[in-house]
Amino acid sequence: MTQRTKFKIIVYLILFAIACTLVFWWSAYNDAKARDYERLGDLKTIQGELSRYFLKYNTYVVSGCQGGALINSCAGDLDRPAYLGKLIDPLSLNGFSYVVNDLSDSDYQISFGLETSIGGLKPGNHILSKNGVVKP
């Protein structure tokens, strides 16, 4: 094998390794973006369920649902928003979950996290209230 052939093989192997790395990164990035879109859909569902609950009971206080609880544990009884029990963060680790910070008579605060920048929101932790997403 000539020196030139060896050089070509090395260059091709390096290019192949770079291409594989880019494909892996792109796949992981798209997966994170898809999970964030799913989270935003879940947050719309949470808003809708809590709004329906407020219209029925004139409060956001859900019995048996205290601060620090996961939103999916705030469902189940007849007087609770039943659909909330089905909402589990797509990743459910590394701080990604829907956590109740506060449920009061006039407002609510639900913590959630994002992996990527999406919809004008940066990656990291955020809080959902009845007025939308607020800074933590």
SEKOL-510619 format. One line per field, with one value per atom (N, C-alpha, C, O, CB): residue in one letter; atom name; x, y, z. Coordinates in Angstrom, 3 decimals, padded with zeros to 6 digits. Atoms other than C-alpha are relative to their C-alpha. Glycine has a CB too. Example, Ala and Ser with C-alpha at 12.3 -4.5 7.8 and 13.67 -1.06 7.14 Angstrom:
% residues 2
resn = a_a_a_a_a_s_s_s_s_s
name = N_CA_C_O_CB_N_CA_C_O_CB
c1 = 000.890_012.300_000.900_001.936_-000.992_-000.820_013.670_-000.770_-000.261_000.414
c2 = -001.190_-004.500_001.200_001.181_000.027_-001.190_-001.060_001.090_002.198_000.462
c3 = 000.000_007.800_000.000_000.665_001.246_-000.060_007.140_000.730_000.899_-001.415
END
This chain:
% residues 136
resn = m_m_m_m_m_t_t_t_t_t_q_q_q_q_q_r_r_r_r_r_t_t_t_t_t_k_k_k_k_k_f_f_f_f_f_k_k_k_k_k_i_i_i_i_i_i_i_i_i_i_v_v_v_v_v_y_y_y_y_y_l_l_l_l_l_i_i_i_i_i_l_l_l_l_l_f_f_f_f_f_a_a_a_a_a_i_i_i_i_i_a_a_a_a_a_c_c_c_c_c_t_t_t_t_t_l_l_l_l_l_v_v_v_v_v_f_f_f_f_f_w_w_w_w_w_w_w_w_w_w_s_s_s_s_s_a_a_a_a_a_y_y_y_y_y_n_n_n_n_n_d_d_d_d_d_a_a_a_a_a_k_k_k_k_k_a_a_a_a_a_r_r_r_r_r_d_d_d_d_d_y_y_y_y_y_e_e_e_e_e_r_r_r_r_r_l_l_l_l_l_g_g_g_g_g_d_d_d_d_d_l_l_l_l_l_k_k_k_k_k_t_t_t_t_t_i_i_i_i_i_q_q_q_q_q_g_g_g_g_g_e_e_e_e_e_l_l_l_l_l_s_s_s_s_s_r_r_r_r_r_y_y_y_y_y_f_f_f_f_f_l_l_l_l_l_k_k_k_k_k_y_y_y_y_y_n_n_n_n_n_t_t_t_t_t_y_y_y_y_y_v_v_v_v_v_v_v_v_v_v_s_s_s_s_s_g_g_g_g_g_c_c_c_c_c_q_q_q_q_q_g_g_g_g_g_g_g_g_g_g_a_a_a_a_a_l_l_l_l_l_i_i_i_i_i_n_n_n_n_n_s_s_s_s_s_c_c_c_c_c_a_a_a_a_a_g_g_g_g_g_d_d_d_d_d_l_l_l_l_l_d_d_d_d_d_r_r_r_r_r_p_p_p_p_p_a_a_a_a_a_y_y_y_y_y_l_l_l_l_l_g_g_g_g_g_k_k_k_k_k_l_l_l_l_l_i_i_i_i_i_d_d_d_d_d_p_p_p_p_p_l_l_l_l_l_s_s_s_s_s_l_l_l_l_l_n_n_n_n_n_g_g_g_g_g_f_f_f_f_f_s_s_s_s_s_y_y_y_y_y_v_v_v_v_v_v_v_v_v_v_n_n_n_n_n_d_d_d_d_d_l_l_l_l_l_s_s_s_s_s_d_d_d_d_d_s_s_s_s_s_d_d_d_d_d_y_y_y_y_y_q_q_q_q_q_i_i_i_i_i_s_s_s_s_s_f_f_f_f_f_g_g_g_g_g_l_l_l_l_l_e_e_e_e_e_t_t_t_t_t_s_s_s_s_s_i_i_i_i_i_g_g_g_g_g_g_g_g_g_g_l_l_l_l_l_k_k_k_k_k_p_p_p_p_p_g_g_g_g_g_n_n_n_n_n_h_h_h_h_h_i_i_i_i_i_l_l_l_l_l_s_s_s_s_s_k_k_k_k_k_n_n_n_n_n_g_g_g_g_g_v_v_v_v_v_v_v_v_v_v_k_k_k_k_k_p_p_p_p_p
name = N_CA_C_O_CB_N_CA_C_O_CB_N_CA_C_O_CB_N_CA_C_O_CB_N_CA_C_O_CB_N_CA_C_O_CB_N_CA_C_O_CB_N_CA_C_O_CB_N_CA_C_O_CB_N_CA_C_O_CB_N_CA_C_O_CB_N_CA_C_O_CB_N_CA_C_O_CB_N_CA_C_O_CB_N_CA_C_O_CB_N_CA_C_O_CB_N_CA_C_O_CB_N_CA_C_O_CB_N_CA_C_O_CB_N_CA_C_O_CB_N_CA_C_O_CB_N_CA_C_O_CB_N_CA_C_O_CB_N_CA_C_O_CB_N_CA_C_O_CB_N_CA_C_O_CB_N_CA_C_O_CB_N_CA_C_O_CB_N_CA_C_O_CB_N_CA_C_O_CB_N_CA_C_O_CB_N_CA_C_O_CB_N_CA_C_O_CB_N_CA_C_O_CB_N_CA_C_O_CB_N_CA_C_O_CB_N_CA_C_O_CB_N_CA_C_O_CB_N_CA_C_O_CB_N_CA_C_O_CB_N_CA_C_O_CB_N_CA_C_O_CB_N_CA_C_O_CB_N_CA_C_O_CB_N_CA_C_O_CB_N_CA_C_O_CB_N_CA_C_O_CB_N_CA_C_O_CB_N_CA_C_O_CB_N_CA_C_O_CB_N_CA_C_O_CB_N_CA_C_O_CB_N_CA_C_O_CB_N_CA_C_O_CB_N_CA_C_O_CB_N_CA_C_O_CB_N_CA_C_O_CB_N_CA_C_O_CB_N_CA_C_O_CB_N_CA_C_O_CB_N_CA_C_O_CB_N_CA_C_O_CB_N_CA_C_O_CB_N_CA_C_O_CB_N_CA_C_O_CB_N_CA_C_O_CB_N_CA_C_O_CB_N_CA_C_O_CB_N_CA_C_O_CB_N_CA_C_O_CB_N_CA_C_O_CB_N_CA_C_O_CB_N_CA_C_O_CB_N_CA_C_O_CB_N_CA_C_O_CB_N_CA_C_O_CB_N_CA_C_O_CB_N_CA_C_O_CB_N_CA_C_O_CB_N_CA_C_O_CB_N_CA_C_O_CB_N_CA_C_O_CB_N_CA_C_O_CB_N_CA_C_O_CB_N_CA_C_O_CB_N_CA_C_O_CB_N_CA_C_O_CB_N_CA_C_O_CB_N_CA_C_O_CB_N_CA_C_O_CB_N_CA_C_O_CB_N_CA_C_O_CB_N_CA_C_O_CB_N_CA_C_O_CB_N_CA_C_O_CB_N_CA_C_O_CB_N_CA_C_O_CB_N_CA_C_O_CB_N_CA_C_O_CB_N_CA_C_O_CB_N_CA_C_O_CB_N_CA_C_O_CB_N_CA_C_O_CB_N_CA_C_O_CB_N_CA_C_O_CB_N_CA_C_O_CB_N_CA_C_O_CB_N_CA_C_O_CB_N_CA_C_O_CB_N_CA_C_O_CB_N_CA_C_O_CB_N_CA_C_O_CB_N_CA_C_O_CB_N_CA_C_O_CB_N_CA_C_O_CB_N_CA_C_O_CB_N_CA_C_O_CB_N_CA_C_O_CB_N_CA_C_O_CB_N_CA_C_O_CB_N_CA_C_O_CB_N_CA_C_O_CB_N_CA_C_O_CB_N_CA_C_O_CB_N_CA_C_O_CB_N_CA_C_O_CB_N_CA_C_O_CB_N_CA_C_O_CB_N_CA_C_O_CB_N_CA_C_O_CB_N_CA_C_O_CB_N_CA_C_O_CB_N_CA_C_O_CB_N_CA_C_O_CB_N_CA_C_O_CB_N_CA_C_O_CB
c1 = 000.838_000.000_000.897_001.881_-000.961_-000.825_001.366_-000.335_-001.357_-000.197_000.181_001.726_-001.263_-001.983_001.235_001.164_-000.960_-001.302_-002.268_000.070_001.178_-003.481_-000.283_-001.438_000.197_000.167_-002.891_-000.572_-001.448_001.345_000.485_-003.437_-001.482_-002.245_000.817_001.408_-006.742_-000.892_-001.964_-000.171_000.779_-007.978_-000.175_-001.266_000.677_000.075_-007.174_-000.967_-001.776_001.406_000.890_-008.946_-001.450_-002.328_000.380_001.367_-012.022_-000.530_-001.699_-000.042_000.422_-012.119_-000.328_-001.303_001.096_000.261_-011.909_-001.317_-002.124_001.167_001.245_-014.689_-001.210_-002.258_000.063_001.073_-016.824_-000.323_-001.491_000.395_000.203_-016.312_-000.709_-001.597_001.345_000.651_-017.293_-001.458_-002.334_000.733_001.375_-020.394_-000.853_-001.991_-000.014_000.745_-021.448_-000.304_-001.401_000.795_000.189_-020.983_-001.097_-001.939_001.310_001.028_-023.102_-001.390_-002.363_000.332_001.294_-025.885_-000.510_-001.690_000.108_000.393_-025.907_-000.451_-001.491_001.164_000.368_-025.973_-001.332_-002.181_001.092_001.237_-028.738_-001.207_-002.268_000.088_001.068_-030.842_-000.349_-001.524_000.409_000.233_-030.405_-000.662_-001.549_001.321_000.584_-031.232_-001.470_-002.305_000.777_001.396_-034.419_-000.859_-002.022_-000.082_000.740_-035.468_-000.320_-001.436_000.802_000.216_-035.024_-001.047_-001.896_001.325_000.967_-036.984_-001.410_-002.370_000.378_001.308_-039.819_-000.554_-001.751_000.115_000.458_-039.960_-000.462_-001.438_001.123_000.423_-040.157_-001.346_-002.173_001.050_001.319_-043.056_-001.083_-002.186_-000.005_000.964_-044.784_-000.271_-001.409_000.520_000.177_-044.182_-000.921_-001.812_001.357_000.853_-045.741_-001.453_-002.366_000.498_001.362_-048.777_-000.587_-001.757_-000.014_000.457_-049.014_-000.357_-001.331_001.080_000.273_-048.850_-001.319_-002.043_001.138_001.296_-051.781_-001.126_-002.164_-000.081_000.992_-053.698_-000.164_-001.285_000.403_000.053_-052.798_-000.787_-001.643_001.432_000.738_-054.024_-001.502_-002.325_000.531_001.412_-057.273_-000.699_-001.813_-000.136_000.606_-057.920_-000.178_-001.216_000.858_000.117_-057.189_-001.021_-001.686_001.363_001.025_-059.374_-001.393_-002.274_000.177_001.294_-062.279_-000.300_-001.422_-000.019_000.156_-061.698_-000.376_-001.246_001.299_000.293_-061.705_-001.436_-002.121_000.981_001.374_-064.961_-001.032_-002.111_-000.236_000.934_-066.588_000.015_-001.036_000.336_-000.119_-065.238_000.422_000.480_000.990_-000.414_-064.113_001.286_001.475_-001.113_-001.302_-060.659_000.925_000.473_-000.127_-000.985_-057.449_000.495_001.263_001.187_-000.431_-056.947_-000.641_-001.864_-000.375_000.456_-057.190_000.292_001.437_000.702_-000.198_-057.719_001.038_001.032_-001.329_-001.034_-054.760_001.170_002.003_-000.601_-001.079_-052.434_000.764_000.348_-000.567_-000.787_-049.767_001.215_001.537_000.440_-001.229_-046.668_001.056_001.221_000.544_-001.027_-043.888_-000.497_000.301_000.566_000.570_-046.264_000.087_000.022_-001.474_000.064_-046.096_-001.433_-002.375_000.528_001.350_-049.042_-000.849_-002.066_000.085_000.794_-050.058_-000.505_-001.358_000.823_000.531_-050.587_-001.183_-001.797_001.094_001.103_-053.193_-001.287_-002.100_000.362_001.199_-055.870_-000.488_000.217_000.283_000.490_-058.041_-001.344_-002.223_000.970_001.295_-060.863_-001.018_-000.660_000.107_001.059_-064.202_000.069_-000.323_-001.353_-000.046_-063.591_001.325_001.563_-000.253_-001.298_-060.114_000.014_-000.716_001.137_-000.126_-059.146_000.603_001.805_000.879_-000.419_-058.932_001.115_001.987_-001.185_-000.987_-056.834_001.412_002.374_-000.352_-001.337_-053.936_000.776_002.007_-000.098_-000.671_-053.181_000.761_001.623_-000.999_-000.665_-052.054_001.209_001.913_-000.974_-001.077_-049.521_001.299_001.456_-000.397_-001.326_-045.990_001.012_000.872_000.200_-001.016_-042.949_000.634_000.898_001.083_-000.547_-041.523_001.358_001.698_000.112_-001.322_-038.072_-000.010_000.617_001.033_000.212_-038.985_001.278_001.274_-000.854_-001.212_-035.425_000.783_000.437_000.866_-000.834_-032.762_-000.812_-000.546_000.708_000.769_-035.327_-001.122_-001.761_000.903_001.078_-037.787_-001.259_-001.425_000.383_001.294_-041.226_-000.906_-000.439_000.128_000.971_-044.380_-000.286_-000.950_-001.317_000.102_-044.264_-000.873_-000.720_001.402_000.871_-046.922_000.806_001.302_-001.278_-000.617_-045.372_-001.049_-000.844_000.716_001.033_-048.600_-001.344_-001.433_000.349_001.386_-052.351_-000.758_-000.925_-000.645_000.737_-054.308_-001.390_-001.752_000.753_001.352_-057.814_000.007_-000.907_-000.748_000.017_-056.794_001.080_001.045_000.142_-001.092_-053.678_000.612_000.320_001.092_-000.751_-051.466_001.396_001.623_-000.713_-001.358_-047.778_000.460_000.522_000.959_-000.478_-046.517_001.401_001.588_-000.971_-001.375_-042.759_000.179_-000.375_001.026_-000.357_-041.439_001.346_001.805_-001.097_-001.297_-038.166_-000.019_-000.788_001.092_-000.168_-037.151_001.455_002.367_-000.417_-001.342_-034.152_000.618_001.840_-000.032_-000.480_-033.891_-000.740_-001.716_-000.183_000.732_-034.897_-001.187_-001.043_000.915_001.208_-038.467_-001.060_-001.254_-000.531_001.084_-041.279_000.413_-000.387_-001.102_-000.478_-039.161_000.459_000.870_-001.065_-000.451_-038.310_001.370_001.644_-001.004_-001.351_-034.740_-000.008_-000.937_000.993_-000.094_-033.634_000.105_000.653_001.224_-000.063_-033.987_-001.381_-002.356_000.683_001.244_-036.677_-000.869_-000.372_000.300_000.988_-039.836_-001.196_-001.325_-000.434_001.197_-043.109_-001.216_-001.233_000.093_001.265_-046.593_-000.988_-001.169_-000.555_001.046_-049.265_-001.243_-001.228_000.457_001.221_-052.799_000.216_-000.553_-001.169_-000.302_-051.263_001.034_001.476_000.489_-000.991_-048.843_001.300_001.330_000.261_-001.302_-045.178_000.665_000.768_000.895_-000.707_-043.362_001.407_001.684_-000.759_-001.379_-039.697_000.027_-000.703_000.938_-000.082_-038.752_000.650_000.791_000.776
c2 = -001.160_000.000_001.241_001.317_-000.012_-001.203_003.390_000.969_000.851_000.678_-001.022_006.316_000.823_001.192_000.918_-000.798_008.217_-000.752_-000.135_000.347_000.821_005.349_-000.033_000.067_-001.433_-000.009_005.187_001.337_001.384_-000.278_-001.327_008.937_000.148_000.694_001.078_-000.077_008.682_-000.782_-000.309_-000.537_000.827_005.888_000.714_000.699_-001.372_-000.718_007.938_001.184_001.418_000.489_-001.137_010.997_-000.465_000.162_000.754_000.525_008.920_-000.460_-000.246_-001.171_000.435_007.400_001.195_001.156_-000.859_-001.200_010.846_000.647_001.038_001.002_-000.570_012.176_-000.849_-000.307_000.116_000.899_009.112_000.208_000.244_-001.473_-000.212_009.668_001.329_001.402_-000.036_-001.305_013.340_-000.089_000.446_001.072_000.148_012.438_-000.759_-000.372_-000.733_000.769_009.834_000.850_000.773_-001.256_-000.871_012.356_001.028_001.276_000.703_-000.983_014.965_-000.629_-000.022_000.647_000.680_012.463_-000.307_-000.111_-001.298_000.295_011.383_001.271_001.262_-000.654_-001.262_015.018_000.509_000.939_001.047_-000.492_015.979_-000.807_-000.246_-000.065_000.867_013.019_000.335_000.438_-001.474_-000.332_013.855_001.367_001.546_-000.026_-001.341_017.527_-000.046_000.594_000.951_000.109_016.628_-000.704_-000.343_-000.745_000.675_014.245_000.974_000.982_-001.201_-000.978_017.017_001.026_001.413_000.708_-000.974_019.455_-000.597_000.076_000.449_000.673_016.925_-000.124_000.070_-001.399_000.089_016.386_001.362_001.443_-000.547_-001.343_020.166_000.371_000.984_001.037_-000.251_020.430_-000.774_-000.269_-000.383_000.794_017.641_000.657_000.678_-001.444_-000.693_019.527_001.203_001.419_000.445_-001.169_022.687_-000.409_000.285_000.821_000.519_020.648_-000.425_-000.162_-001.175_000.395_019.171_001.224_001.203_-000.833_-001.210_022.670_000.641_001.171_001.003_-000.498_023.762_-000.834_-000.295_-000.022_000.882_020.740_000.325_000.373_-001.474_-000.354_021.642_001.294_001.388_000.148_-001.260_025.199_-000.220_000.321_000.994_000.254_023.939_-000.736_-000.381_-000.791_000.770_021.405_000.853_000.790_-001.227_-000.846_023.908_001.113_001.520_000.601_-001.015_026.536_-000.592_000.051_000.574_000.665_024.053_-000.225_-000.025_-001.347_000.223_023.184_001.301_001.312_-000.578_-001.294_026.891_000.438_000.963_001.051_-000.381_027.491_-000.802_-000.300_-000.202_000.855_024.604_000.294_000.331_-001.468_-000.130_025.242_001.400_001.649_-001.008_-001.376_028.922_000.044_000.954_000.723_000.039_027.962_-000.904_-001.782_-000.501_000.899_026.389_-001.033_-001.924_000.801_000.927_024.534_-001.362_-001.505_000.531_001.371_020.815_-000.776_-000.815_-000.662_000.707_018.717_-001.101_-001.857_-000.593_001.030_016.518_000.300_-000.574_-001.293_-000.355_018.370_001.197_002.346_000.335_-001.049_020.327_000.352_-000.336_-000.428_-000.413_022.163_-001.101_-001.766_001.274_001.033_019.845_-001.299_-002.181_-000.271_001.229_017.186_000.043_001.113_-000.187_000.078_015.992_000.225_-000.199_-001.363_-000.353_017.231_-001.249_-001.210_000.835_001.199_013.674_-000.670_-001.555_-000.991_000.531_012.877_000.823_000.483_-000.033_-000.889_015.668_-000.366_000.511_001.459_000.429_013.633_-001.315_-001.981_-000.139_001.301_010.662_000.016_-000.770_-000.618_-000.079_011.645_000.647_001.236_000.790_-000.555_012.730_001.516_002.080_-000.403_-001.457_016.372_000.541_001.748_000.553_-000.439_016.483_-000.064_-000.857_-000.863_000.055_017.194_-001.340_-001.554_001.178_001.379_013.590_-000.104_-000.963_-000.811_000.141_014.185_000.301_-000.143_000.916_-000.321_015.548_-001.256_-001.248_000.946_001.238_011.994_-000.647_-001.493_-000.970_000.580_011.145_000.805_000.396_-000.121_-000.888_013.974_-000.301_000.021_001.461_000.303_012.756_000.554_000.366_-001.546_-000.580_014.571_-001.090_-002.190_000.732_001.020_012.764_-000.550_-001.677_000.562_000.469_012.502_-000.487_-001.499_001.110_000.373_012.338_-000.261_-001.072_-001.214_000.070_012.665_001.285_002.112_-001.243_-001.208_015.317_001.276_002.293_000.067_-001.197_017.742_000.302_001.349_001.156_-000.237_017.392_-000.687_-001.896_-000.501_000.503_016.985_001.199_002.334_-000.886_-001.053_018.979_-000.026_-000.935_-000.187_-000.036_019.994_001.174_002.293_000.104_-001.046_021.938_000.827_000.303_-000.611_-000.911_024.971_000.536_000.574_001.163_-000.608_026.538_-000.093_000.131_001.463_-000.054_026.174_000.847_000.448_-001.448_-000.883_029.077_000.243_-000.303_001.344_-000.301_030.436_000.760_000.606_000.801_-000.879_032.899_-000.296_000.292_001.404_000.264_031.462_-001.366_-002.003_001.111_001.238_028.432_000.198_001.069_-001.200_-000.010_027.823_-001.446_-002.211_000.799_001.335_024.690_000.140_000.852_-000.728_-000.042_024.203_-001.044_-002.141_-000.227_000.936_022.585_000.416_001.535_-000.040_-000.296_022.400_-000.253_-001.072_-000.831_000.177_022.693_-000.361_000.083_001.289_000.414_021.114_000.917_001.047_-001.409_-000.840_023.509_001.330_001.496_-000.706_-001.257_027.034_-000.261_-000.806_001.127_000.252_026.915_001.033_001.331_-001.448_-000.945_029.424_001.225_001.758_-000.677_-001.162_032.273_-000.314_000.592_001.026_000.414_030.290_-000.639_-001.389_-000.979_000.573_029.373_-001.349_-001.647_000.963_001.268_025.943_000.266_001.283_-000.826_-000.144_025.445_-000.055_-000.455_001.304_000.077_025.723_001.241_002.359_-000.172_-001.059_027.787_-000.284_-001.375_000.108_000.152_028.352_000.399_001.457_000.862_-000.272_028.169_000.527_-000.080_-001.278_-000.541_030.363_000.212_-000.081_001.342_-000.205_031.289_001.065_001.129_000.403_-001.038_034.219_-000.447_000.363_001.243_000.511_031.994_-000.344_-000.557_001.020_000.366_031.235_001.241_002.276_-000.643_-001.093_033.449_-000.463_-001.662_000.464_000.338_033.602_-000.533_-000.039_001.241_000.554_031.510_000.965_000.645_-001.305
c3 = 000.000_000.000_000.000_000.736_001.212_000.105_-000.929_001.124_001.800_-001.367_-001.023_001.385_-000.274_000.654_000.064_000.395_-000.545_000.315_000.764_-001.510_-000.278_-000.176_001.501_001.916_-000.540_-001.455_003.587_000.467_001.330_000.702_-000.357_003.825_-000.337_000.460_-000.718_000.414_001.902_000.959_001.338_-001.435_-000.912_004.161_001.339_001.910_000.203_-001.271_007.270_-000.115_000.784_000.431_000.211_005.845_-000.068_000.525_-001.285_000.113_004.953_001.365_001.685_-001.005_-001.336_008.442_000.897_001.648_000.652_-000.787_010.053_-000.439_000.404_-000.138_000.515_007.801_000.417_000.766_-001.535_-000.419_008.601_001.486_001.871_-000.266_-001.431_012.348_000.252_001.101_000.745_-000.143_012.023_-000.423_000.257_-000.833_000.490_010.003_001.017_001.284_-001.363_-001.009_012.597_001.235_001.787_000.410_-001.150_015.411_-000.269_000.594_000.354_000.356_013.593_-000.063_000.385_-001.341_000.067_012.920_001.400_001.690_-000.825_-001.379_016.565_000.704_001.362_000.772_-000.634_017.785_-000.534_000.246_-000.221_000.600_015.356_000.499_000.774_-001.539_-000.492_016.456_001.447_001.799_-000.117_-001.405_020.140_000.130_000.964_000.786_-000.032_019.490_-000.404_000.235_-000.928_000.441_017.601_001.035_001.217_-001.329_-001.063_020.386_001.133_001.651_000.536_-001.071_022.974_-000.425_000.378_000.370_000.506_020.799_000.021_000.398_-001.436_000.007_020.407_001.419_001.634_-000.647_-001.395_024.200_000.502_001.247_000.909_-000.415_024.721_-000.603_000.072_-000.399_000.594_022.268_000.743_000.949_-001.492_-000.770_024.178_001.355_001.822_000.199_-001.278_027.437_-000.160_000.661_000.564_000.206_026.009_-000.218_000.230_-001.191_000.157_024.956_001.331_001.611_-000.969_-001.335_028.447_000.843_001.595_000.712_-000.776_029.938_-000.412_000.431_-000.164_000.456_027.775_000.604_000.988_-001.544_-000.611_029.074_001.481_001.986_-000.182_-001.424_032.678_000.185_001.064_000.586_-000.082_032.105_-000.202_000.537_-001.041_000.284_030.627_001.128_001.514_-001.272_-001.095_033.380_001.252_001.911_000.326_-001.190_036.148_-000.214_000.739_000.364_000.283_034.433_000.155_000.727_-001.423_-000.172_034.257_001.487_001.953_-000.759_-001.441_037.908_000.699_001.570_000.609_-000.601_038.824_-000.291_000.587_-000.510_000.350_036.955_000.799_001.116_-001.502_-000.736_038.805_001.501_002.140_-000.242_-001.452_042.327_000.472_001.676_000.506_-000.313_042.192_000.826_001.633_000.752_-000.661_043.481_-000.805_-001.541_001.476_000.613_042.215_001.004_000.642_-000.558_-001.037_045.502_-000.264_-000.272_001.420_000.217_044.808_001.278_001.730_-001.255_-001.271_047.943_-000.155_-001.126_000.505_000.013_048.751_-000.921_-001.162_-000.393_000.925_046.394_000.584_000.434_-001.436_-000.625_048.267_-000.852_-001.821_001.399_000.669_047.123_000.048_001.071_000.637_000.096_045.995_-000.597_-000.914_001.346_000.571_044.668_-001.521_-002.125_000.450_001.453_041.089_-000.450_000.220_-000.508_000.470_039.046_-000.243_-000.059_-001.294_000.271_038.122_001.278_001.208_-000.802_-001.259_041.823_000.494_001.505_001.068_-000.387_041.998_-000.724_-001.015_-000.290_000.724_040.263_000.575_001.334_-001.519_-000.413_040.884_000.682_000.331_000.889_-000.662_043.207_-000.932_-001.951_001.321_000.849_041.788_-000.111_-001.133_000.534_000.041_042.683_-000.532_-000.483_001.375_000.517_041.134_-001.523_-002.117_000.581_001.468_037.508_-000.425_-000.266_-000.523_000.261_036.291_-001.039_-000.909_-000.458_001.077_033.163_000.472_-000.155_-001.157_-000.496_035.217_000.398_000.382_001.191_-000.388_036.352_-001.138_-000.900_000.539_001.164_032.821_-000.452_-001.375_-001.137_000.436_032.568_000.740_001.918_000.213_-000.524_033.120_-000.989_-002.198_000.226_000.876_031.761_-000.863_-000.378_000.830_000.896_028.715_000.419_000.059_-001.367_-000.416_030.292_001.444_001.756_-000.166_-001.404_034.011_000.790_001.716_000.061_-000.812_035.268_-000.196_-001.040_-000.373_000.070_035.778_000.215_-000.424_-001.347_-000.311_037.196_-000.973_-000.863_000.054_000.953_034.321_000.490_000.329_-001.413_-000.432_035.842_000.241_000.327_001.284_-000.270_036.458_001.493_001.992_-000.845_-001.458_040.117_000.429_-000.059_000.647_-000.539_042.002_000.995_001.992_000.681_-000.972_043.689_000.953_002.166_-000.712_-000.814_044.885_-000.712_-001.920_000.316_000.480_044.434_001.004_002.157_-000.156_-000.902_045.907_-000.567_-001.609_000.209_000.471_045.556_-001.321_-002.131_001.047_001.169_042.845_-001.042_-002.122_000.448_000.952_041.130_000.287_001.299_000.080_-000.177_040.681_-000.562_-001.402_-000.690_000.516_040.076_-000.161_000.801_000.942_000.332_038.330_-000.589_-001.576_-000.999_000.518_037.817_-001.084_-001.014_001.132_001.065_034.664_-000.573_-000.345_-001.115_000.601_032.749_-001.494_-001.996_000.653_001.442_029.110_-000.290_000.408_-000.778_000.389_027.401_-001.048_-001.114_-000.521_001.089_024.441_000.023_000.756_-001.365_000.167_023.498_-000.906_-002.001_-000.586_000.787_022.274_000.372_001.550_000.233_-000.236_021.899_000.784_001.553_000.712_-000.734_023.244_001.409_002.134_000.052_-001.329_026.390_-000.105_-001.041_000.648_-000.020_027.255_000.710_001.461_000.691_-000.730_028.465_001.507_001.932_-000.491_-001.453_032.202_000.623_-000.014_000.375_-000.757_034.837_-000.221_-000.360_001.488_000.189_034.402_000.894_001.450_-001.491_-000.821_036.253_-000.832_-001.460_001.301_000.672_034.753_001.032_002.087_-000.709_-000.860_036.344_-000.865_-002.060_000.693_000.783_035.299_-001.072_-002.032_000.919_000.982_033.385_-001.026_-001.841_000.701_000.945_031.437_000.706_001.918_-001.108_-000.540_031.910_000.586_-000.072_-001.094_-000.669_034.399_000.343_000.393_001.280_-000.360_035.337_001.430_002.289_-000.145_-001.360_038.386_000.980_002.161_-000.014
END
